[in-house]
């Protein structure tokens, strides 16, 4: 069970890296226009709150993120020249491996907690 979990985490990291690499490649002027367009559409779909299959549907709701998105990323990756994709993957890997600030995360969580508390106080005192 642990080996399966580790493989899934590794696969998820690759999807994140390749999604970021597609964004980087889409900004490269050497990338063909149709690959740029498809990469931007997939990025917009990935970031959009509107899904093909709503996430509220148990199990099926996450199929688009688990199956459709990686397939789209894999297909678009093939449309981009290999040297551009290799450069983009290297840049994306460097961005993913950057150390994250725990202090910055703590500050953001504090701000969001205070904002949520203020909103709840405002709603319930009216």
N, CA, C and O atoms as CSV, one atom per row, in Angstrom:
chain,resi,resn,atom,element,x,y,z
A,1,UNK,N,N,0.820,-1.198,0.000
A,1,UNK,CA,C,0.000,0.000,0.000
A,1,UNK,C,C,0.866,1.265,0.000
A,1,UNK,O,O,0.558,2.245,-0.679
A,2,UNK,N,N,1.961,1.221,0.781
A,2,UNK,CA,C,2.843,2.380,0.847
A,2,UNK,C,C,3.537,2.601,-0.499
A,2,UNK,O,O,3.701,3.742,-0.930
A,3,UNK,N,N,3.943,1.520,-1.160
A,3,UNK,CA,C,4.599,1.648,-2.463
A,3,UNK,C,C,3.652,2.277,-3.481
A,3,UNK,O,O,4.072,3.099,-4.295
A,4,UNK,N,N,2.382,1.895,-3.439
A,4,UNK,CA,C,1.397,2.478,-4.346
A,4,UNK,C,C,1.246,3.969,-4.071
A,4,UNK,O,O,1.189,4.772,-5.003
A,5,UNK,N,N,1.184,4.337,-2.810
A,5,UNK,CA,C,1.043,5.743,-2.429
A,5,UNK,C,C,2.250,6.554,-2.912
A,5,UNK,O,O,2.091,7.670,-3.406
A,6,UNK,N,N,3.445,6.000,-2.772
A,6,UNK,CA,C,4.654,6.695,-3.216
A,6,UNK,C,C,4.674,6.843,-4.737
A,6,UNK,O,O,5.102,7.876,-5.252
A,7,UNK,N,N,4.217,5.827,-5.450
A,7,UNK,CA,C,4.157,5.920,-6.910
A,7,UNK,C,C,3.152,6.972,-7.353
A,7,UNK,O,O,3.403,7.710,-8.306
A,8,UNK,N,N,2.015,7.045,-6.664
A,8,UNK,CA,C,1.012,8.056,-7.001
A,8,UNK,C,C,1.544,9.465,-6.735
A,8,UNK,O,O,1.308,10.375,-7.530
A,9,UNK,N,N,2.253,9.651,-5.631
A,9,UNK,CA,C,2.837,10.961,-5.322
A,9,UNK,C,C,3.879,11.342,-6.373
A,9,UNK,O,O,3.931,12.494,-6.803
A,10,UNK,N,N,4.705,10.385,-6.789
A,10,UNK,CA,C,5.712,10.639,-7.820
A,10,UNK,C,C,5.037,11.035,-9.124
A,10,UNK,O,O,5.463,11.983,-9.783
A,11,UNK,N,N,3.984,10.313,-9.499
A,11,UNK,CA,C,3.251,10.600,-10.730
A,11,UNK,C,C,2.597,11.981,-10.665
A,11,UNK,O,O,2.609,12.725,-11.645
A,12,UNK,N,N,2.031,12.316,-9.513
A,12,UNK,CA,C,1.399,13.626,-9.349
A,12,UNK,C,C,2.432,14.742,-9.485
A,12,UNK,O,O,2.142,15.786,-10.069
A,13,UNK,N,N,3.625,14.532,-8.955
A,13,UNK,CA,C,4.678,15.541,-9.092
A,13,UNK,C,C,5.090,15.717,-10.552
A,13,UNK,O,O,5.372,16.832,-10.992
A,14,UNK,N,N,5.125,14.616,-11.299
A,14,UNK,CA,C,5.452,14.719,-12.717
A,14,UNK,C,C,4.384,15.492,-13.477
A,14,UNK,O,O,4.703,16.282,-14.366
A,15,UNK,N,N,3.125,15.270,-13.136
A,15,UNK,CA,C,2.031,15.996,-13.792
A,15,UNK,C,C,2.140,17.489,-13.485
A,15,UNK,O,O,1.956,18.321,-14.373
A,16,UNK,N,N,2.436,17.827,-12.239
A,16,UNK,CA,C,2.599,19.233,-11.871
A,16,UNK,C,C,3.777,19.841,-12.625
A,16,UNK,O,O,3.671,20.941,-13.166
A,17,UNK,N,N,4.908,19.120,-12.660
A,17,UNK,CA,C,6.087,19.621,-13.363
A,17,UNK,C,C,5.796,19.820,-14.845
A,17,UNK,O,O,6.156,20.849,-15.417
A,18,UNK,N,N,5.145,18.838,-15.469
A,18,UNK,CA,C,4.866,18.956,-16.902
A,18,UNK,C,C,3.814,20.032,-17.190
A,18,UNK,O,O,3.872,20.689,-18.229
A,19,UNK,N,N,2.871,20.212,-16.294
A,19,UNK,CA,C,1.904,21.301,-16.457
A,19,UNK,C,C,2.595,22.655,-16.415
A,19,UNK,O,O,2.291,23.537,-17.218
A,20,UNK,N,N,3.511,22.817,-15.492
A,20,UNK,CA,C,4.291,24.049,-15.413
A,20,UNK,C,C,5.204,24.185,-16.625
A,20,UNK,O,O,5.390,25.285,-17.145
A,21,UNK,N,N,5.773,23.073,-17.073
A,21,UNK,CA,C,6.635,23.093,-18.267
A,21,UNK,C,C,5.834,23.510,-19.499
A,21,UNK,O,O,6.348,24.232,-20.353
A,22,UNK,N,N,4.581,23.061,-19.600
A,22,UNK,CA,C,3.742,23.480,-20.729
A,22,UNK,C,C,3.514,24.986,-20.706
A,22,UNK,O,O,3.539,25.641,-21.748
A,23,UNK,N,N,3.292,25.530,-19.515
A,23,UNK,CA,C,3.109,26.975,-19.398
A,23,UNK,C,C,4.371,27.710,-19.858
A,23,UNK,O,O,4.294,28.701,-20.583
A,24,UNK,N,N,5.525,27.212,-19.428
A,24,UNK,CA,C,6.800,27.831,-19.820
A,24,UNK,C,C,7.009,27.700,-21.326
A,24,UNK,O,O,7.431,28.652,-21.982
A,25,UNK,N,N,6.716,26.526,-21.869
A,25,UNK,CA,C,6.881,26.305,-23.308
A,25,UNK,C,C,5.909,27.156,-24.117
A,25,UNK,O,O,6.246,27.605,-25.212
A,26,UNK,N,N,4.722,27.378,-23.596
A,26,UNK,CA,C,3.736,28.201,-24.311
A,26,UNK,C,C,4.203,29.651,-24.420
A,26,UNK,O,O,3.796,30.369,-25.333
A,27,UNK,N,N,5.035,30.071,-23.513
A,27,UNK,CA,C,5.554,31.440,-23.551
A,27,UNK,C,C,6.788,31.570,-24.440
A,27,UNK,O,O,7.247,32.681,-24.707
A,28,UNK,N,N,7.327,30.440,-24.900
A,28,UNK,CA,C,8.508,30.442,-25.768
A,28,UNK,C,C,8.065,30.770,-27.200
A,28,UNK,O,O,7.106,30.186,-27.705
A,29,UNK,N,N,8.753,31.683,-27.836
A,29,UNK,CA,C,8.336,32.092,-29.181
A,29,UNK,C,C,8.620,31.029,-30.234
A,29,UNK,O,O,8.085,31.107,-31.340
A,30,UNK,N,N,9.453,30.031,-29.915
A,30,UNK,CA,C,9.757,28.954,-30.865
A,30,UNK,C,C,8.673,27.882,-30.892
A,30,UNK,O,O,8.664,27.028,-31.779
A,31,UNK,N,N,7.762,27.925,-29.926
A,31,UNK,CA,C,6.691,26.936,-29.849
A,31,UNK,C,C,5.642,27.243,-30.917
A,31,UNK,O,O,5.255,28.399,-31.084
A,32,UNK,N,N,5.177,26.220,-31.642
A,32,UNK,CA,C,4.136,26.450,-32.659
A,32,UNK,C,C,2.867,27.038,-32.035
A,32,UNK,O,O,2.530,26.742,-30.889
A,33,UNK,N,N,2.184,27.859,-32.794
A,33,UNK,CA,C,1.023,28.578,-32.261
A,33,UNK,C,C,-0.082,27.641,-31.796
A,33,UNK,O,O,-0.734,27.924,-30.790
A,34,UNK,N,N,-0.315,26.529,-32.500
A,34,UNK,CA,C,-1.395,25.621,-32.091
A,34,UNK,C,C,-1.057,24.913,-30.791
A,34,UNK,O,O,-1.954,24.616,-30.001
A,35,UNK,N,N,0.225,24.636,-30.554
A,35,UNK,CA,C,0.635,24.043,-29.277
A,35,UNK,C,C,0.477,25.063,-28.154
A,35,UNK,O,O,0.078,24.712,-27.044
A,36,UNK,N,N,0.792,26.331,-28.445
A,36,UNK,CA,C,0.589,27.395,-27.455
A,36,UNK,C,C,-0.880,27.502,-27.076
A,36,UNK,O,O,-1.229,27.582,-25.898
A,37,UNK,N,N,-1.733,27.504,-28.089
A,37,UNK,CA,C,-3.165,27.630,-27.854
A,37,UNK,C,C,-3.695,26.473,-27.012
A,37,UNK,O,O,-4.432,26.691,-26.051
A,38,UNK,N,N,-3.325,25.255,-27.366
A,38,UNK,CA,C,-3.787,24.091,-26.612
A,38,UNK,C,C,-3.230,24.085,-25.189
A,38,UNK,O,O,-3.936,23.724,-24.248
A,39,UNK,N,N,-1.971,24.483,-25.030
A,39,UNK,CA,C,-1.372,24.537,-23.691
A,39,UNK,C,C,-2.099,25.553,-22.825
A,39,UNK,O,O,-2.356,25.291,-21.649
A,40,UNK,N,N,-2.431,26.697,-23.383
A,40,UNK,CA,C,-3.155,27.709,-22.619
A,40,UNK,C,C,-4.574,27.252,-22.282
A,40,UNK,O,O,-5.077,27.540,-21.196
A,41,UNK,N,N,-5.219,26.544,-23.205
A,41,UNK,CA,C,-6.557,26.019,-22.928
A,41,UNK,C,C,-6.535,24.984,-21.798
A,41,UNK,O,O,-7.410,24.991,-20.931
A,42,UNK,N,N,-5.543,24.102,-21.809
A,42,UNK,CA,C,-5.436,23.099,-20.752
A,42,UNK,C,C,-5.122,23.771,-19.417
A,42,UNK,O,O,-5.673,23.391,-18.384
A,43,UNK,N,N,-4.238,24.768,-19.439
A,43,UNK,CA,C,-3.921,25.492,-18.204
A,43,UNK,C,C,-5.159,26.208,-17.670
A,43,UNK,O,O,-5.414,26.202,-16.466
A,44,UNK,N,N,-5.922,26.819,-18.563
A,44,UNK,CA,C,-7.143,27.497,-18.137
A,44,UNK,C,C,-8.147,26.501,-17.562
A,44,UNK,O,O,-8.808,26.796,-16.566
A,45,UNK,N,N,-8.266,25.334,-18.175
A,45,UNK,CA,C,-9.182,24.315,-17.667
A,45,UNK,C,C,-8.725,23.809,-16.306
A,45,UNK,O,O,-9.538,23.590,-15.408
A,46,UNK,N,N,-7.418,23.624,-16.162
A,46,UNK,CA,C,-6.884,23.118,-14.897
A,46,UNK,C,C,-7.126,24.115,-13.763
A,46,UNK,O,O,-7.376,23.713,-12.627
A,47,UNK,N,N,-7.052,25.391,-14.063
A,47,UNK,CA,C,-7.224,26.417,-13.035
A,47,UNK,C,C,-8.661,26.882,-12.887
A,47,UNK,O,O,-8.986,27.587,-11.932
A,48,UNK,N,N,-9.519,26.502,-13.810
A,48,UNK,CA,C,-10.911,26.954,-13.798
A,48,UNK,C,C,-11.721,26.250,-12.712
A,48,UNK,O,O,-11.531,25.058,-12.469
A,49,UNK,N,N,-12.615,26.976,-12.064
A,49,UNK,CA,C,-13.487,26.334,-11.076
A,49,UNK,C,C,-14.592,25.495,-11.729
A,49,UNK,O,O,-15.278,24.736,-11.045
A,50,UNK,N,N,-14.764,25.629,-13.044
A,50,UNK,CA,C,-15.781,24.872,-13.759
A,50,UNK,C,C,-15.130,23.629,-14.348
A,50,UNK,O,O,-14.170,23.728,-15.112
A,51,UNK,N,N,-15.656,22.453,-13.990
A,51,UNK,CA,C,-15.101,21.185,-14.459
A,51,UNK,C,C,-16.056,20.505,-15.419
A,51,UNK,O,O,-17.261,20.759,-15.406
A,52,UNK,N,N,-15.500,19.636,-16.253
A,52,UNK,CA,C,-16.307,18.823,-17.145
A,52,UNK,C,C,-17.208,17.899,-16.323
A,52,UNK,O,O,-18.390,17.735,-16.624
A,53,UNK,N,N,-16.633,17.308,-15.292
A,53,UNK,CA,C,-17.377,16.472,-14.350
A,53,UNK,C,C,-17.276,17.162,-12.993
A,53,UNK,O,O,-16.173,17.270,-12.457
A,54,UNK,N,N,-18.380,17.633,-12.418
A,54,UNK,CA,C,-18.309,18.365,-11.141
A,54,UNK,C,C,-17.648,17.529,-10.038
A,54,UNK,O,O,-17.898,16.329,-9.920
A,55,UNK,N,N,-16.807,18.180,-9.238
A,55,UNK,CA,C,-16.092,17.491,-8.163
A,55,UNK,C,C,-17.027,17.004,-7.067
A,55,UNK,O,O,-16.636,16.159,-6.262
A,56,UNK,N,N,-18.249,17.515,-7.015
A,56,UNK,CA,C,-19.202,17.106,-5.989
A,56,UNK,C,C,-19.685,15.669,-6.185
A,56,UNK,O,O,-20.172,15.046,-5.242
A,57,UNK,N,N,-19.554,15.144,-7.395
A,57,UNK,CA,C,-19.957,13.759,-7.666
A,57,UNK,C,C,-18.862,12.844,-7.119
A,57,UNK,O,O,-17.715,12.918,-7.559
A,58,UNK,N,N,-19.215,11.974,-6.151
A,58,UNK,CA,C,-18.191,11.110,-5.552
A,58,UNK,C,C,-17.476,10.261,-6.604
A,58,UNK,O,O,-18.099,9.754,-7.536
A,59,UNK,N,N,-16.202,10.119,-6.444
A,59,UNK,CA,C,-15.283,9.352,-7.278
A,59,UNK,C,C,-15.214,9.912,-8.704
A,59,UNK,O,O,-14.127,10.265,-9.162
A,60,UNK,N,N,-16.317,9.999,-9.398
A,60,UNK,CA,C,-16.310,10.478,-10.780
A,60,UNK,C,C,-15.880,11.935,-10.894
A,60,UNK,O,O,-15.370,12.353,-11.934
A,61,UNK,N,N,-16.082,12.704,-9.837
A,61,UNK,CA,C,-15.773,14.129,-9.873
A,61,UNK,C,C,-14.305,14.439,-10.073
A,61,UNK,O,O,-13.952,15.501,-10.588
A,62,UNK,N,N,-13.453,13.520,-9.670
A,62,UNK,CA,C,-12.024,13.768,-9.795
A,62,UNK,C,C,-11.405,13.079,-11.001
A,62,UNK,O,O,-10.188,13.125,-11.181
A,63,UNK,N,N,-12.230,12.436,-11.833
A,63,UNK,CA,C,-11.702,11.745,-13.006
A,63,UNK,C,C,-11.033,12.693,-13.989
A,63,UNK,O,O,-10.019,12.347,-14.594
A,64,UNK,N,N,-11.594,13.888,-14.152
A,64,UNK,CA,C,-10.976,14.809,-15.104
A,64,UNK,C,C,-9.585,15.221,-14.631
A,64,UNK,O,O,-8.675,15.354,-15.450
A,65,UNK,N,N,-9.402,15.426,-13.327
A,65,UNK,CA,C,-8.078,15.782,-12.827
A,65,UNK,C,C,-7.128,14.587,-12.844
A,65,UNK,O,O,-5.927,14.757,-13.050
A,66,UNK,N,N,-7.646,13.399,-12.633
A,66,UNK,CA,C,-6.796,12.218,-12.543
A,66,UNK,C,C,-6.484,11.591,-13.897
A,66,UNK,O,O,-5.421,10.997,-14.076
A,67,UNK,N,N,-7.400,11.719,-14.846
A,67,UNK,CA,C,-7.216,11.032,-16.124
A,67,UNK,C,C,-7.143,12.015,-17.295
A,67,UNK,O,O,-6.182,11.983,-18.063
A,68,UNK,N,N,-8.133,12.879,-17.439
A,68,UNK,CA,C,-8.199,13.749,-18.612
A,68,UNK,C,C,-7.063,14.765,-18.664
A,68,UNK,O,O,-6.475,14.981,-19.724
A,69,UNK,N,N,-6.753,15.382,-17.547
A,69,UNK,CA,C,-5.705,16.393,-17.526
A,69,UNK,C,C,-4.327,15.813,-17.855
A,69,UNK,O,O,-3.619,16.388,-18.682
A,70,UNK,N,N,-3.914,14.687,-17.237
A,70,UNK,CA,C,-2.617,14.110,-17.629
A,70,UNK,C,C,-2.557,13.672,-19.086
A,70,UNK,O,O,-1.515,13.800,-19.729
A,71,UNK,N,N,-3.666,13.157,-19.614
A,71,UNK,CA,C,-3.685,12.763,-21.026
A,71,UNK,C,C,-3.521,13.994,-21.925
A,71,UNK,O,O,-2.771,13.960,-22.901
A,72,UNK,N,N,-4.223,15.072,-21.591
A,72,UNK,CA,C,-4.107,16.307,-22.375
A,72,UNK,C,C,-2.683,16.848,-22.310
A,72,UNK,O,O,-2.136,17.285,-23.323
A,73,UNK,N,N,-2.082,16.820,-21.126
A,73,UNK,CA,C,-0.707,17.295,-20.982
A,73,UNK,C,C,0.235,16.441,-21.832
A,73,UNK,O,O,1.113,16.973,-22.511
A,74,UNK,N,N,0.055,15.126,-21.794
A,74,UNK,CA,C,0.917,14.229,-22.573
A,74,UNK,C,C,0.772,14.481,-24.074
A,74,UNK,O,O,1.765,14.482,-24.801
A,75,UNK,N,N,-0.451,14.694,-24.537
A,75,UNK,CA,C,-0.671,14.934,-25.964
A,75,UNK,C,C,-0.080,16.262,-26.422
A,75,UNK,O,O,0.530,16.337,-27.488
A,76,UNK,N,N,-0.256,17.301,-25.625
A,76,UNK,CA,C,0.271,18.615,-26.003
A,76,UNK,C,C,1.792,18.613,-25.948
A,76,UNK,O,O,2.444,19.284,-26.749
A,77,UNK,N,N,2.357,17.866,-25.013
A,77,UNK,CA,C,3.811,17.757,-24.910
A,77,UNK,C,C,4.408,17.231,-26.204
A,77,UNK,O,O,5.514,17.619,-26.579
A,78,UNK,N,N,3.692,16.355,-26.887
A,78,UNK,CA,C,4.178,15.796,-28.154
A,78,UNK,C,C,4.133,16.804,-29.297
A,78,UNK,O,O,4.831,16.636,-30.297
A,79,UNK,N,N,3.326,17.842,-29.162
A,79,UNK,CA,C,3.228,18.862,-30.203
A,79,UNK,C,C,4.358,19.891,-30.129
A,79,UNK,O,O,4.613,20.620,-31.089
A,80,UNK,N,N,5.023,19.939,-28.989
A,80,UNK,CA,C,6.086,20.920,-28.776
A,80,UNK,C,C,7.427,20.274,-29.121
A,80,UNK,O,O,7.686,19.141,-28.716
A,81,UNK,N,N,8.280,20.981,-29.863
A,81,UNK,CA,C,9.598,20.411,-30.205
A,81,UNK,C,C,10.340,19.936,-28.950
A,81,UNK,O,O,10.265,20.565,-27.894
A,82,UNK,N,N,11.056,18.815,-29.085
A,82,UNK,CA,C,11.679,18.170,-27.931
A,82,UNK,C,C,12.702,19.051,-27.219
A,82,UNK,O,O,12.816,18.992,-25.995
A,83,UNK,N,N,13.450,19.869,-27.967
A,83,UNK,CA,C,14.444,20.709,-27.296
A,83,UNK,C,C,13.783,21.803,-26.457
A,83,UNK,O,O,14.285,22.157,-25.390
A,84,UNK,N,N,12.660,22.335,-26.935
A,84,UNK,CA,C,11.927,23.337,-26.165
A,84,UNK,C,C,11.318,22.688,-24.916
A,84,UNK,O,O,11.338,23.266,-23.830
A,85,UNK,N,N,10.781,21.484,-25.091
A,85,UNK,CA,C,10.179,20.792,-23.951
A,85,UNK,C,C,11.236,20.423,-22.917
A,85,UNK,O,O,10.972,20.500,-21.717
A,86,UNK,N,N,12.418,20.027,-23.356
A,86,UNK,CA,C,13.496,19.685,-22.423
A,86,UNK,C,C,13.923,20.921,-21.615
A,86,UNK,O,O,14.119,20.839,-20.402
A,87,UNK,N,N,14.065,22.058,-22.297
A,87,UNK,CA,C,14.409,23.304,-21.595
A,87,UNK,C,C,13.305,23.705,-20.621
A,87,UNK,O,O,13.580,24.136,-19.501
A,88,UNK,N,N,12.072,23.561,-21.051
A,88,UNK,CA,C,10.933,23.938,-20.208
A,88,UNK,C,C,10.823,23.024,-18.993
A,88,UNK,O,O,10.527,23.487,-17.891
A,89,UNK,N,N,11.060,21.727,-19.190
A,89,UNK,CA,C,11.027,20.795,-18.049
A,89,UNK,C,C,12.131,21.110,-17.048
A,89,UNK,O,O,11.913,21.043,-15.838
A,90,UNK,N,N,13.314,21.454,-17.550
A,90,UNK,CA,C,14.416,21.801,-16.646
A,90,UNK,C,C,14.074,23.058,-15.843
A,90,UNK,O,O,14.324,23.117,-14.639
A,91,UNK,N,N,13.508,24.050,-16.506
A,91,UNK,CA,C,13.108,25.275,-15.807
A,91,UNK,C,C,11.989,24.995,-14.802
A,91,UNK,O,O,11.997,25.530,-13.693
A,92,UNK,N,N,11.032,24.159,-15.190
A,92,UNK,CA,C,9.927,23.819,-14.289
A,92,UNK,C,C,10.436,23.036,-13.081
A,92,UNK,O,O,9.989,23.265,-11.957
A,93,UNK,N,N,11.372,22.110,-13.313
A,93,UNK,CA,C,11.934,21.325,-12.209
A,93,UNK,C,C,12.664,22.232,-11.229
A,93,UNK,O,O,12.569,22.046,-10.015
A,94,UNK,N,N,13.392,23.210,-11.752
A,94,UNK,CA,C,14.085,24.157,-10.877
A,94,UNK,C,C,13.091,24.967,-10.056
A,94,UNK,O,O,13.343,25.260,-8.887
A,95,UNK,N,N,11.962,25.330,-10.661
A,95,UNK,CA,C,10.942,26.088,-9.935
A,95,UNK,C,C,10.268,25.228,-8.869
A,95,UNK,O,O,9.975,25.707,-7.773
A,96,UNK,N,N,10.023,23.963,-9.188
A,96,UNK,CA,C,9.355,23.063,-8.247
A,96,UNK,C,C,10.259,22.756,-7.057
A,96,UNK,O,O,9.781,22.602,-5.933
A,97,UNK,N,N,11.573,22.668,-7.306
A,97,UNK,CA,C,12.507,22.314,-6.243
A,97,UNK,C,C,12.926,23.486,-5.372
A,97,UNK,O,O,13.641,23.293,-4.389
A,98,UNK,N,N,12.500,24.688,-5.706
A,98,UNK,CA,C,12.856,25.840,-4.886
A,98,UNK,C,C,12.336,25.626,-3.472
A,98,UNK,O,O,11.235,25.110,-3.284
A,99,UNK,N,N,13.125,26.020,-2.479
A,99,UNK,CA,C,12.637,25.868,-1.103
A,99,UNK,C,C,11.435,26.772,-0.858
A,99,UNK,O,O,11.371,27.901,-1.345
A,100,UNK,N,N,10.508,26.259,-0.110
A,100,UNK,CA,C,9.311,27.016,0.213
A,100,UNK,C,C,9.454,27.612,1.604
A,100,UNK,O,O,10.043,27.005,2.499
A,101,UNK,N,N,8.924,28.770,1.767
A,101,UNK,CA,C,9.031,29.464,3.041
A,101,UNK,C,C,7.893,29.031,3.965
A,101,UNK,O,O,6.722,29.287,3.685
A,102,UNK,N,N,8.246,28.379,5.057
A,102,UNK,CA,C,7.240,27.994,6.041
A,102,UNK,C,C,6.720,29.221,6.773
A,102,UNK,O,O,5.552,29.268,7.160
A,103,UNK,N,N,7.573,30.204,6.963
A,103,UNK,CA,C,7.140,31.439,7.613
A,103,UNK,C,C,6.115,32.163,6.740
A,103,UNK,O,O,5.114,32.681,7.237
A,104,UNK,N,N,6.380,32.192,5.428
A,104,UNK,CA,C,5.429,32.825,4.510
A,104,UNK,C,C,4.087,32.105,4.515
A,104,UNK,O,O,3.034,32.742,4.485
A,105,UNK,N,N,4.129,30.769,4.553
A,105,UNK,CA,C,2.890,29.992,4.608
A,105,UNK,C,C,2.151,30.269,5.910
A,105,UNK,O,O,0.925,30.384,5.916
A,106,UNK,N,N,2.882,30.376,7.005
A,106,UNK,CA,C,2.248,30.657,8.302
A,106,UNK,C,C,1.598,32.042,8.301
A,106,UNK,O,O,0.501,32.218,8.833
A,107,UNK,N,N,2.276,33.015,7.705
A,107,UNK,CA,C,1.706,34.362,7.628
A,107,UNK,C,C,0.428,34.353,6.800
A,107,UNK,O,O,-0.568,34.962,7.191
A,108,UNK,N,N,0.447,33.660,5.651
A,108,UNK,CA,C,-0.751,33.598,4.807
A,108,UNK,C,C,-1.901,32.888,5.520
A,108,UNK,O,O,-3.049,33.323,5.427
A,109,UNK,N,N,-1.604,31.810,6.224
A,109,UNK,CA,C,-2.652,31.099,6.974
A,109,UNK,C,C,-3.239,31.995,8.058
A,109,UNK,O,O,-4.446,31.970,8.297
A,110,UNK,N,N,-2.395,32.784,8.713
A,110,UNK,CA,C,-2.876,33.701,9.745
A,110,UNK,C,C,-3.792,34.760,9.136
A,110,UNK,O,O,-4.851,35.062,9.685
A,111,UNK,N,N,-3.385,35.315,8.011
A,111,UNK,CA,C,-4.212,36.331,7.339
A,111,UNK,C,C,-5.559,35.742,6.949
A,111,UNK,O,O,-6.594,36.364,7.189
A,112,UNK,N,N,-5.564,34.542,6.344
A,112,UNK,CA,C,-6.811,33.909,5.934
A,112,UNK,C,C,-7.687,33.569,7.138
A,112,UNK,O,O,-8.910,33.692,7.069
A,113,UNK,N,N,-7.070,33.143,8.239
A,113,UNK,CA,C,-7.841,32.824,9.442
A,113,UNK,C,C,-8.507,34.072,9.998
A,113,UNK,O,O,-9.686,34.039,10.350
A,114,UNK,N,N,-7.767,35.174,10.081
A,114,UNK,CA,C,-8.350,36.422,10.560
A,114,UNK,C,C,-9.441,36.921,9.618
A,114,UNK,O,O,-10.473,37.411,10.075
A,115,UNK,N,N,-9.228,36.802,8.323
A,115,UNK,CA,C,-10.238,37.239,7.348
A,115,UNK,C,C,-11.509,36.410,7.488
A,115,UNK,O,O,-12.612,36.956,7.461
A,116,UNK,N,N,-11.363,35.092,7.638
A,116,UNK,CA,C,-12.541,34.229,7.804
A,116,UNK,C,C,-13.243,34.545,9.117
A,116,UNK,O,O,-14.472,34.581,9.171
A,117,UNK,N,N,-12.474,34.773,10.174
A,117,UNK,CA,C,-13.067,35.127,11.467
A,117,UNK,C,C,-13.816,36.442,11.396
A,117,UNK,O,O,-14.913,36.564,11.941
A,118,UNK,N,N,-13.232,37.430,10.727
A,118,UNK,CA,C,-13.897,38.724,10.580
A,118,UNK,C,C,-15.176,38.598,9.767
A,118,UNK,O,O,-16.180,39.234,10.086
A,119,UNK,N,N,-15.145,37.790,8.731
A,119,UNK,CA,C,-16.344,37.580,7.927
A,119,UNK,C,C,-17.444,36.901,8.744
A,119,UNK,O,O,-18.604,37.309,8.694
A,120,UNK,N,N,-17.073,35.871,9.490
A,120,UNK,CA,C,-18.056,35.184,10.333
A,120,UNK,C,C,-18.609,36.114,11.403
A,120,UNK,O,O,-19.810,36.101,11.671
A,121,UNK,N,N,-17.758,36.914,12.013
A,121,UNK,CA,C,-18.220,37.865,13.031
A,121,UNK,C,C,-19.182,38.866,12.411
A,121,UNK,O,O,-20.205,39.190,13.013
A,122,UNK,N,N,-18.870,39.363,11.215
A,122,UNK,CA,C,-19.727,40.340,10.558
A,122,UNK,C,C,-21.078,39.721,10.200
A,122,UNK,O,O,-22.117,40.361,10.361
A,123,UNK,N,N,-21.066,38.473,9.714
A,123,UNK,CA,C,-22.311,37.813,9.322
A,123,UNK,C,C,-23.199,37.543,10.541
A,123,UNK,O,O,-24.406,37.779,10.489
A,124,UNK,N,N,-22.620,37.059,11.621
A,124,UNK,CA,C,-23.430,36.646,12.765
A,124,UNK,C,C,-23.783,37.792,13.713
A,124,UNK,O,O,-24.637,37.609,14.580
A,125,UNK,N,N,-23.168,38.952,13.585
A,125,UNK,CA,C,-23.534,40.078,14.444
A,125,UNK,C,C,-24.551,40.996,13.774
A,125,UNK,O,O,-24.975,41.982,14.377
A,126,UNK,N,N,-24.936,40.706,12.589
A,126,UNK,CA,C,-25.925,41.541,11.882
A,126,UNK,C,C,-27.300,41.073,12.168
A,126,UNK,O,O,-28.265,41.648,11.665
